[in-house]
Each structure stands twice: as structure tokens, then as C-alpha cells.
Amino acid sequence: MRAPTEDLAAAAVPHMTPDEFRRHGSEVVEWIARYMERVEELPVLSRVAPGEVRAQLPPHPPEEGEPFDAVLADLDRIVVPGLTHWQSPGFFAYFPSNGSGPAILGELLSAGLGVQGMLWSTSPACTELETHVMDWLVEALGLPREFRSDGPGGGVIQDTASSAVLCAILAARERTSGGATNARGGDGTLTVYCSTQTHSSVEKGVAVAGIGVDNLREVEVDAAFAMRPAALAEAIAADRAAGKRPSCVVATVGSTSSNAIDPVAAIAEICAREGVWLHVDAAMSGTAALCPELRFIHAGVERADSYCFNPHKWMLTTFDCSAFWVRDRRPLLAALSILPEYLRNAASASGAVIDYRDWHIQLGRRFRALKLWMVLRWYGLAGLRAMVRSHVELAHRFAGWVERDADWETAAPVPLNLVCFRHRAGDEVNQRAMDAVNASGEAYLTHTRLDGKLTLRLCVGQARTEAHHVERVWELLRAAAAG
Ligand code: PLP
């Protein structure tokens, strides 16, 4: 029992006042602006040893609140050295996760509003702005009009492409099983297809969806690392003969290892014939379709059941923001809708609104559309196209230098902004060259393995990468390989 004199409801809680927020908020915005100015001077790949960051943090949480300035000081002292600088113009690793001023401000506004948009009624603008910018993107990328929200289809912002592919697999699962898997669980007969080059998120999605990774078929690829449609057709036929139920094919536009583009049109033909769901994963490369001359990457997407690309990879929309569309939302909603009493409301019952809680795994959702809206309005499509064209041009320039040097070779076609290349002397030299570039602090590259050989990857996707950054990596690579 509490002491009768104690009024807990009236206890002083040290909230940040609006005035304090104004002051510290200005400091934080200034800190970020300064970070943008100096990020190029910081070593791109963090140099801390495992445990070094934690060793500098107090073992126990503070009992009393601390001044905000002390936290900002520790940000510089402890956190920044432990960062790999994804926003550095020398970041050429993996696929990018680029960002921009308008996106950061959109995130700040989203946090400031603190809206949770699980239902239309929990913040109508959160839903309607999202629906609207997703329809804008259909137009901007030349995607099929069936993906627009004014028909049976529609788009939704997911956190990541991994969540998007999981949703596609679940929708396919419900369509193939006529709703039986939601009701009674799987019977081990559903199968899913991707290529040997497909991102690991598909394997994870198949496992999470209860389909079982033994029922995932990794179809072989051609010399350009793209899925062979004939091999897909054979795999489906073999499964049908064995009593399996082919459910979903995942085609990739711009694979992670080599930027391979699966022949979506031929794959779509097979999917249509077989009644199999086709999901297209264009995680990074989809952004290129903003440029009409690069829209060839989407040939065949007009027949896909679902499609995803990540504005958080290459479209300046600070992580996280993954855009996912379906041609027909009914199987998706059949897989994911659930309506407890406490969520019932008149707007949902009217059928006139979208409740995005039914379009992804989790219930609650952030106001991500705000940053996407800000990016689209700040840059305009023309501004975004200019960035894409510049990156593709820089990647092609780099590929040209590699190809003209007798000691080096490209290891895969370069359709967009990723160059896969290697020194002809073999794995040891390539490893040495990559390690030297990464140790220099000026740039950061990662690798893959193609045709059994260690292959370096240079992906140009940073907002502020210019020609001289790419020239410098080439210089560092050649010096390291020679040394
Ligand atoms: N698909 C492809 C082709 C990717 O390259 C990646 C990540 O790089 C993913 C999916 C997974 O992306 P996310 O981190 O958004 O789940």
C-alpha cells in the first residue's frame, strides 16, 4: 500500500519543455548539417574493435536524468567512431542506403507527430498520403496501372524488401491453398521458386511462412547470372509430377551479387500458364526506372502479381522505406487481415477506407509516407533522374577503366550502377586490393563470389558521390594490386 500522503499523479516528471526542445532540436539539426559537411573526412569503414563501443558506456542506466549536452558529447566521443558512414561519398559497398535532407526532415516530422497509422481512423492523413504517393510512384516508375489503389490492387510502404517478399509469399500461399494454410497450417506440398542468385530474404520468407526451405527451389542461371526460364519450367513440372503445389516465383531485377536482371517477361509467361504468383524484387534497381531510357529493366513487370523496390536504397529516402504493390489486394488481405473487437470502427466497416494494418505483418505503423512525399516534392522526378543518370554514368566510366586495363576484368554485365570486377591474378590479389582500399578510410567496397572467384563490387549510389571519388578508388585499387 502506498503512503496516503504521496500524490503520485502530481509527481514532477522531467519532460523536455517545448523551449528546451527548440534549443536542443536546433543543436541536433546543426549537428546533422555539420555531419553532412564532414562525413567525407571520416574513415568510411568503422575502425573500432568488437566491444569497444560498449566498453565506453556505463554499466548501469542513469538513475537521474542528464543534460542533453552530455549526451551529444558522447555521440561524438563514443558513437561516431563506431559508425560506418553509409552517407559518405566513398561508400561503394553492398547496395547503398542513401538519404537526403528532405527525407531526414520528413523523419523528424514523423517523430514529432508521433502518429501510429494502423487504421485509417487512427490518422486518416497517414493512410491517404501513403496511398497517394504510392500511386504517384506507379506513374513515376512506369509500373502497371493495375498497381494503383483505385482498382483491385494497391501499394503499401513496408519496412524492408524482406518484409515485402514475406507478404508476397503469404499472399501466394493463401491463393494457392484457397485459404487453407491460414486456417489449418501447411501440409508441406507448396513450393516456391527463385534463382541461385536471389537474395537470402526469400529463403527466410519461405521459412517464416512455414512453407519449409526444403520446398524452395533455386533455379539455375545463365552466363549473365539471370534465371533460366526453361529451368524454371522444368522445376515446376517436376514438382507437379511429384504431387507438389507450385505457389510463388520470385524474380529479381538487379540481384545483390551481380545486378543480374531475370527475364521477367518469360518468367511471367510460365507463371500465368501455371497459375503461380509472380513477385518481382527490384530492391535497389527499381529506382532506375524513373528514367525512361532505363525502364527496360521492368520488361514483363506488367504481368507480375506483386513488385517491390526500396526507396531507402537508391532513392534518397532515408532508411526505412520499401515500396510494395499488388495487382489484386484480396489474397494479401486474406492472408493478413484479422479483426479483434477493439479495432472495429465505423470507417473500416464502411469499406470506404484502407486499413494498412491488413497489408503487412505488424499492426502498428510509422508515418513513412511523409519522408517519401518530401523527397518527391523537393527533388521532383527530374532531380531524382539526374542523380540516377549520374550514378549510372560513373559506374560505366569505372567499368570502362577496368575493361581497358589488361590486368583487370569485369565479371558480369553492368546494366546500371553496380560494377563487378576483379584482378586477373586471382583471389589473393583481389582480397589484398579490397582490404587496402577499406583500410585507407577513403572508400569502402565489398565482395562477392562469381564463377567461383572472389569478385569485387563497386556500387555507385551515394547522394554526393562524384567523378573524383570513383577515380580515387580506381587509383587505390591499382596501387594496392601492384604493391
Ligand atoms: N532483395 C535484394 C535484391 C537485395 O539486394 C536486398 C538487400 O540488399 C534485399 C532484397 C533485402 O533488403 P532489405 O534490407 O530491405 O530487406
Residues whose N, C-alpha, C, O or C-beta is under 5 A from the ligand:
A	BS01	PLP	F95 T160 A161 S162 H199 S201 G254 S255 T256 D281 A283
